[in-house]
Amino acid sequence: MLKIRSYETLGLFLIALLMAIGTVYSTKLISVLMPVFAVFLLWVQRGTSKLSFHVFPPFVFLFLLLVWGGLSIFWATNPQVALKTIFSLSMTFAFSFLFLSCALRATPELIEKVYRILKIAGYFLMILVLFQASVNTFHFDFLKAFESVPHMMKPTGSIIGLLIFAGCGFLWIHNEKFLCLLVFILLVLLIRLTICQTAFYGVVLATGMFVLSYAIPFWMTRLSMVGSYTFLIISPIVYAYSIPPARILESPHFAWLLNRSFYHRFLAWEFYAKKFFTQTFLGWGLDSSRYLPTDPLLAPGYENTLHPHNNSLQAFVELGFVGGVLYALFFASLFWVVEKYVKDRLSVAVCNATLVFGFIEAEVTHNLWRNYWLSLATLTAGLLIFFVKAREAQLHAAGGRSKQPPDHQKG
């Protein structure tokens, strides 16, 4: 028995280390870990005989989005690239569906192991980020092999931000409240070290959402669902005509946050939004953004981008109005799931804060069709499921204990 526990502990350490390495040094590793975890959970839960597949609205809308993306191969700017993209995305979607279906029937023992992995991975992550930031800052001669361009650590900020609320929530419900607050502060500081400005702004806004959702969970969830859908539907008009880069550059309201990187993205959003209005219904085809630029520069000193750095806009420009609406329905339905199935204030706050952070990163940074982004979103959703189930078990146990008669009344 001792040997089995030793091997199990070693396995947990290895998984945690791989997660930390993937977060800092290789986002492609995340694309590999997610399907590996899905297969492992399936094996632990003894196959698909007792597996019930829950088809929630986000899965339906995402599936329809992928189907429409597959059909767009017939009119895509580059059909070969579109075919390759839809094949890899379909595989990732299948493993995502399997992983989340397994997560929904996780046992308390499995959730406890997830918690242990999360704690160990968090410690490894802090060490790796501090190490890499030190190397990039001080340029140690004997560590030249580890030195990287500073922007290479930016995805780390997004990954930390997506996992920070569920991770700290686990610490809180395990009665490690001081450690929870300390870890939250340390992780926010680590986001600053990754030089990911959008992740820092995102975690600040998500923290505000956490507080509001804890205070008024129903209304914040409902408003977020309606607000996110409305904004995503009108986003091409907003980016093309309401906030053109010239107006942004002259506006004193944006001066405090505007830097070269942000201005570059405003230029890209205007460019791609106007491309959408030239091919409104069908779009230009899956993964066609990189082939749309007709000029190497968006403006003097600003190169054209390979994708819009904006998920909703990418859905509109590549898959037309149909794709944009499906993406808006997909994201808004995530809040619908929270409203319908998550009832505890703390759990609602954790879920809403994570979704708000994900919304900000999706609208400012990531490529919609990258496998690591879909894999990361799946792992985050799985972690939220584990957290909600752990919280439900905690509340159920507390309620059961509160109903027990005092010791002097027993017997």
C-alpha positions in Angstrom: 0.0 0.0 0.0 2.8 2.4 0.8 4.5 1.7 -2.6 1.2 2.5 -4.4 0.9 5.8 -2.5 4.5 6.7 -3.3 3.9 6.0 -7.0 0.7 8.0 -6.9 2.4 11.0 -5.3 5.2 10.8 -7.9 2.6 10.8 -10.6 0.8 13.9 -9.2 4.2 15.7 -9.0 4.9 14.9 -12.7 1.5 16.0 -13.9 1.8 19.2 -11.9 5.3 19.9 -13.3 4.1 19.3 -16.8 1.3 21.7 -16.3 3.7 24.4 -15.0 6.1 23.8 -17.8 3.3 24.1 -20.4 2.1 27.3 -18.8 5.5 29.0 -19.0 7.5 27.4 -21.9 5.2 25.6 -24.3 1.5 26.3 -24.9 1.5 23.3 -27.3 2.0 21.1 -24.3 -1.4 22.2 -23.1 -2.9 20.9 -26.3 -1.4 17.5 -25.6 -2.2 17.4 -21.9 -6.0 18.0 -22.3 -6.6 14.9 -24.5 -4.2 12.9 -22.3 -6.3 13.9 -19.2 -9.5 13.0 -21.0 -8.3 9.5 -21.8 -6.9 9.1 -18.3 -10.2 10.1 -16.7 -12.0 7.7 -19.0 -9.7 4.9 -17.9 -10.0 5.7 -14.2 -13.8 5.8 -14.5 -13.7 2.4 -16.3 -14.7 3.3 -19.8 -17.9 4.7 -21.3 -20.3 2.1 -20.0 -21.6 4.4 -17.2 -20.6 7.7 -18.9 -23.6 10.0 -19.5 -23.0 12.7 -22.1 -24.6 16.0 -21.1 -25.2 18.2 -24.1 -25.3 21.7 -22.7 -26.1 24.7 -24.9 -22.4 25.9 -25.1 -21.5 22.5 -26.7 -24.3 22.8 -29.2 -23.4 26.3 -30.3 -19.7 25.4 -30.5 -20.4 22.3 -32.5 -22.6 24.3 -34.9 -19.8 26.8 -35.2 -17.3 24.1 -36.1 -19.8 22.6 -38.6 -20.2 26.0 -40.2 -16.4 26.4 -40.2 -16.2 23.0 -42.0 -18.6 24.1 -44.6 -16.6 27.3 -45.2 -13.9 25.2 -46.7 -15.8 25.3 -50.0 -15.4 29.1 -50.2 -12.3 29.6 -48.0 -9.4 31.8 -49.2 -7.1 28.9 -48.6 -9.0 25.6 -48.5 -6.0 23.4 -47.6 -5.3 25.4 -44.5 -9.0 25.5 -43.6 -9.2 21.7 -43.9 -6.2 21.2 -41.7 -7.6 23.6 -39.1 -11.1 22.0 -39.0 -9.6 18.5 -38.6 -7.4 19.5 -35.6 -10.2 21.5 -34.0 -12.7 18.6 -34.4 -10.3 16.3 -32.7 -9.8 18.8 -29.9 -13.6 19.3 -29.6 -14.2 15.6 -29.3 -11.6 15.2 -26.5 -13.0 18.4 -24.8 -16.5 16.9 -24.8 -15.1 13.6 -23.4 -13.0 15.4 -20.7 -15.9 17.5 -19.4 -18.3 14.6 -19.5 -15.9 12.7 -17.3 -15.4 15.7 -15.0 -19.2 15.9 -14.4 -19.1 12.5 -12.7 -15.9 13.0 -10.8 -15.8 11.4 -7.3 -14.7 13.2 -4.2 -11.4 11.2 -4.2 -10.7 12.4 -7.8 -11.5 16.0 -6.9 -9.1 15.8 -3.9 -6.3 14.6 -6.2 -7.1 17.5 -8.6 -6.7 19.8 -5.7 -3.4 18.4 -4.8 -2.2 18.6 -8.3 -3.4 22.2 -8.5 -1.4 23.2 -5.3 1.8 21.6 -6.5 1.5 23.0 -10.0 0.9 26.5 -8.5 4.2 26.2 -6.5 6.1 25.0 -9.6 4.5 27.8 -11.7 5.6 30.5 -9.2 9.2 29.2 -9.3 9.3 29.0 -13.1 7.9 32.5 -13.7 10.3 34.0 -11.1 13.2 32.2 -12.7 12.3 33.2 -16.3 11.6 36.8 -15.3 15.0 37.0 -13.6 16.8 35.5 -16.6 15.0 38.0 -19.0 15.8 40.9 -16.7 19.3 40.3 -15.5 20.7 38.4 -18.6 22.9 35.9 -16.7 25.7 34.7 -19.0 25.5 31.1 -17.7 21.7 31.0 -18.4 21.7 32.3 -21.9 20.0 29.1 -23.1 16.9 30.0 -21.1 16.8 33.7 -22.1 13.8 34.5 -24.3 12.1 37.4 -25.9 10.0 39.0 -23.2 6.7 38.7 -25.1 7.1 34.9 -25.2 5.9 34.8 -21.5 2.8 36.7 -22.3 0.5 33.6 -22.7 1.5 32.7 -19.2 -0.4 35.7 -17.9 -3.6 34.6 -19.7 -3.2 31.1 -18.3 -2.7 32.2 -14.7 -5.6 34.6 -15.0 -8.0 31.9 -16.2 -7.1 29.5 -13.4 -6.6 32.0 -10.5 -10.2 32.2 -9.2 -10.9 28.5 -9.3 -7.5 27.7 -7.8 -7.9 30.2 -5.0 -11.5 29.0 -4.5 -10.2 25.5 -3.8 -7.9 26.9 -1.1 -10.7 28.8 0.4 -13.1 25.9 0.8 -10.2 23.8 2.2 -10.1 26.3 5.1 -6.7 27.7 3.9 -8.1 31.2 3.7 -4.9 33.1 4.6 -3.0 31.1 2.0 -5.8 31.8 -0.5 -5.4 35.5 -0.2 -1.6 35.3 -0.2 -1.6 33.1 -3.3 -4.0 35.4 -5.1 -1.8 38.5 -4.5 1.3 36.5 -5.5 -0.3 35.3 -8.7 -1.4 38.8 -9.6 2.2 40.0 -9.1 3.3 37.1 -11.3 0.9 38.3 -14.1 2.7 41.6 -13.9 6.0 39.8 -14.3 4.8 38.1 -17.5 4.4 41.6 -19.1 0.9 40.7 -20.2 -0.9 44.0 -19.8 -4.3 42.6 -20.9 -4.1 39.8 -18.4 -3.4 42.3 -15.6 -6.4 44.5 -16.6 -8.5 41.4 -17.0 -7.8 40.1 -13.5 -8.6 43.5 -12.0 -11.9 43.6 -13.8 -12.6 40.0 -13.1 -12.0 40.7 -9.4 -14.7 43.4 -9.5 -17.0 40.9 -11.1 -16.2 38.4 -8.3 -17.3 40.9 -5.7 -20.4 41.9 -7.5 -21.4 38.3 -8.3 -21.0 37.3 -4.7 -23.2 40.2 -3.6 -25.9 39.9 -6.3 -25.3 36.5 -8.0 -28.5 36.2 -10.1 -28.5 39.7 -11.5 -24.8 39.8 -12.4 -25.1 36.5 -14.1 -28.2 37.5 -16.1 -26.7 41.0 -17.0 -23.5 39.3 -18.1 -25.3 36.9 -20.3 -27.4 39.6 -22.0 -24.5 42.1 -22.1 -21.9 39.8 -23.6 -24.3 38.6 -26.3 -25.3 42.2 -27.2 -21.7 43.4 -27.4 -20.5 40.4 -29.4 -23.3 40.8 -31.9 -22.6 44.5 -32.6 -18.8 44.2 -32.2 -18.0 44.6 -36.0 -19.9 47.9 -36.1 -18.1 49.0 -32.9 -14.6 48.2 -34.2 -15.2 49.5 -37.7 -17.0 52.7 -37.0 -17.5 53.6 -33.3 -13.9 53.5 -32.1 -11.6 54.0 -35.1 -7.9 54.2 -34.2 -7.6 57.9 -35.0 -10.3 58.7 -32.5 -8.7 56.4 -29.9 -5.4 58.1 -30.4 -6.9 61.5 -29.8 -9.1 60.5 -26.9 -7.9 61.5 -23.4 -10.1 58.7 -21.9 -7.9 56.0 -23.4 -4.5 57.8 -22.9 -3.9 56.2 -19.5 -4.0 52.6 -20.9 -3.0 53.1 -24.5 0.4 51.8 -25.5 1.9 50.7 -28.8 0.5 47.1 -28.4 -3.0 48.3 -27.7 -3.0 50.8 -30.5 -1.7 48.1 -32.9 -4.7 46.0 -32.0 -7.2 48.8 -32.6 -5.7 49.2 -36.0 -6.1 45.4 -36.7 -9.7 45.4 -35.4 -10.7 48.2 -37.7 -9.0 46.5 -40.7 -10.7 43.1 -40.1 -14.1 44.6 -39.2 -14.1 46.4 -42.5 -13.1 43.1 -44.2 -16.2 41.5 -42.7 -18.5 44.1 -44.2 -17.1 43.2 -47.7 -18.1 39.6 -47.3 -20.9 39.8 -44.7 -22.9 36.6 -44.9 -20.5 33.8 -45.7 -17.2 35.4 -44.5 -13.8 34.7 -46.0 -13.5 31.1 -44.8 -12.0 29.3 -41.8 -8.5 30.5 -40.8 -8.4 33.0 -43.7 -7.4 36.1 -41.7 -3.7 35.6 -42.4 -4.4 35.8 -46.2 -6.6 38.9 -46.2 -4.0 41.7 -45.8 -3.3 43.5 -49.1 -0.7 45.8 -47.5 2.2 44.7 -45.2 1.4 47.7 -42.9 -1.7 48.8 -41.1 -0.2 52.2 -40.5 3.4 53.6 -40.6 5.4 51.5 -38.2 2.6 48.9 -37.5 2.8 45.6 -39.4 -0.3 43.8 -40.4 -1.3 41.0 -38.1 -1.9 37.3 -38.9 -5.2 37.2 -37.1 -7.5 39.9 -35.4 -6.4 39.1 -31.8 -10.2 39.1 -31.2 -12.3 35.9 -31.1 -15.7 37.4 -32.0 -14.3 39.5 -34.8 -12.4 36.5 -36.1 -15.7 34.5 -36.1 -17.4 37.3 -38.0 -14.7 38.0 -40.6 -13.9 34.3 -41.4 -17.4 32.7 -41.0 -19.6 35.7 -41.7 -22.7 36.8 -39.8 -23.8 33.2 -39.1 -20.4 32.4 -37.5 -20.5 35.6 -35.5 -24.0 34.9 -34.1 -23.1 31.3 -33.2 -20.0 32.5 -31.3 -22.1 35.2 -29.5 -24.6 32.5 -28.5 -21.8 30.2 -27.4 -20.3 32.7 -25.0 -23.5 34.0 -23.7 -24.7 30.5 -23.0 -21.8 30.0 -20.7 -23.4 32.5 -18.3 -26.7 30.7 -18.8 -25.2 27.5 -17.6 -23.9 29.3 -14.5 -27.4 30.8 -13.8 -29.2 27.5 -14.2 -26.9 25.0 -12.5 -24.7 27.0 -10.0 -26.6 28.2 -6.9 -24.0 28.9 -4.3 -22.8 32.5 -4.1 -19.1 31.7 -3.9 -19.3 29.2 -6.8 -21.2 31.8 -8.9 -18.7 34.4 -8.1 -15.8 32.2 -9.1 -17.4 31.1 -12.4 -18.5 34.6 -13.4 -15.0 36.1 -12.6 -13.4 33.4 -14.7 -15.7 33.9 -17.6 -15.2 37.7 -17.5 -11.4 37.2 -17.6 -11.8 34.7 -20.4 -14.0 37.2 -22.3 -11.4 40.0 -22.0 -8.6 37.7 -23.2 -10.7 36.3 -26.0 -11.6 39.8 -27.2 -8.1 41.3 -27.0 -5.5 38.6 -27.4 -6.0 35.0 -28.7 -6.6 33.3 -32.0 -10.0 31.6 -31.9 -8.9 28.5 -33.8 -5.7 27.6 -31.9 -5.9 24.2 -30.2 -4.1 25.3 -27.1 -6.7 28.0 -26.5 -9.6 25.6 -26.8 -7.7 23.0 -24.7 -7.0 25.7 -22.1 -10.6 26.7 -22.0 -11.6 23.1 -21.6 -9.2 22.5 -18.7 -10.5 25.7 -17.1 -14.1 24.5 -17.5 -13.1 21.2 -16.0 -11.5 22.9 -13.0 -14.7 25.0 -12.5 -16.7 21.8 -12.5 -14.4 20.2 -9.9 -14.6 23.3 -7.8 -18.4 23.5 -7.9 -18.8 19.8 -7.1 -16.3 20.2 -4.2 -18.2 23.3 -2.9 -21.5 21.4 -3.1 -20.1 18.5 -1.2 -18.8 20.9 1.5 -22.1 22.7 1.9 -24.0 19.3 1.9 -21.6 18.0 4.6 -22.0 21.2 6.7 -25.8 21.0 6.3 -25.8 17.4 7.4 -23.7 18.2 10.5 -25.9 21.1 11.4 -28.9 18.8 11.4 -27.2 16.3 13.8 -28.5 16.5 17.4 -26.0 17.7 20.0 -23.9 15.1 21.7 -25.9 15.3 24.9 -29.1 14.5 23.1 -27.8 11.4 21.3 -28.6 7.9 22.5 
